[in-house]
Amino acid sequence: MKNKKIPLSKEMKIVLLKWLQQGYVLENEMQELFPDVINKINVLNLGRGINPEKEQ
């Protein structure tokens, strides 16, 4: 499964973003499949000062 990136539709990116904003943690395999989305979300969360672990 190495280096296999899946292009995501805009809708799927929005769903993933919402999941991650709610504090869902993706399995490592998922993170490898969607690195661009994960990186964008991490940057967005850092920019907003969001820390999913603190919000619970």
N, C-alpha and C positions, 0 to 999 in steps of 0.2 A: 504493500500500500504506500510505499515511500514516494514522495514527490508527485502524488496524484492530486491535483487541485480540481475542485468541482466549481464551475462557474455557477453563481447563484443568481436567481431572478431577484428583481428589486423587492418583490413581496417577501421572498424567503429571507433576504437580508434584514428586512424590517422585523419579521418574526424572531429571527435570531437575536436581533438587537434588544427586543422587548424581553425575551427570555433572560438575557444576560443582565439587563437593567434590573430585573426582579431578583437577581442574585443566583440564578441557575449557573452551575459550573458544568462546562462541557467536558466530556471524557477527552483524554489526550489525543485519541484517534480523530475525534471531531475537530480538535484544535489544529491538527495537521492538515485536515481537509480544507479548512476555512481560515487560513492564516491571515489573509487580508482583512476579513471581517473582524477577527479577534483583535488584530492590531488596531483597527479603526475604533473598535469599542473601547479597548484599553486606553487609547489616547483620549477619546471622548470622556470616559469616566475620570481619568486623571485631570482633564481640563475642568470638569465640574466638581472635582473633589469628592466623587462618589466612591465609597468603599462598601461593597455589598456585605462584607462581614460585620461592619459596624451597625448596619441598618436593622439588624434583626432584634 
